[in-house]
Amino acid sequence: MRIIPAIDIIDGKCVRLSQGDYDTKKIYNENPLEVAKEFEDYGIEYLHLVDLDGAKSKQIINYKTLELIASKTNLKVDFGGGIKANNDVKIAFECGANQITGGSIAVKNPTLFLEWINTYGNNKIILGADAKDRKIATHGWLKTSELDVIDFIQEYKAQGIEYVICTDIAKDGMLQGTSNELYAQILAATNVKLIASGGVSSIDDLIKVKELGCEGAILGKAIYEGRIQLKDLKQLY
């Protein structure tokens, strides 16, 4: 299973939120590159970089942070947040993203999102399936749709999507464990390469999602709050 630490960016700084609430912002480091280099020093190969300013805006904002991390490390960066138009995708890949994640755009403009899959390939485009009470959330998690998360993933699987990041917003940043029941249901129904996100609080949580068959797991606050030591992650990758 791929271990994928997360760096969330607001105003160019490394932050974490709880349940997607921007009012809960906590700054962990004003230098995201420093954090990324530390991950790399411990043998981490992947990074989930989220432009939280972009997620609330009409376009990506913190692409310079992406460019800096991609140029100064060998981390394979999945970039998301604010990718709403062709130019956003172009900028993200030009700035060094290995993959990009589309969430709100996949709900609001599926035709455009499918165009990206066809243009760049399903190994480069990740579907962001962020859910609250099993309903897909959009606009930086500020709004909830009526789309069931499993139906949503199934529809895109039929259209060729391969990678899916599923975040249970109720769990995100809460350090209370992962949504294993939901992940098991998604894997049984869709057979996608599922990346678990939200709620990781311990190595045991990571072992559980690995046993479920998740292709990857994203973790953030557990590292920043000292619940998980980077040296202890090596047993999983």
BELQUISUL-V756904 format. One record per helix or strand of 3 or more residues. SS is the DSSP state (@ for helix, = for strand). FROM is the first residue (numbers start at 1). TO is the last residue. Records with the same first field share a line. If there is no record, write none. Layout:
SS = FROM-TO + FROM-TO
//
This chain:
= = 2-10 + 13-18 + 21-29 + 46-51 + 76-80 + 99-102 + 125-132 + 135-138 + 143-148 + 163-168 + 193-197 + 216-219
@ = 32-41 + 52-56 + 63-72 + 86-94 + 104-108 + 110-120 + 149-158 + 180-190 + 203-212 + 221-224 + 230-236
//
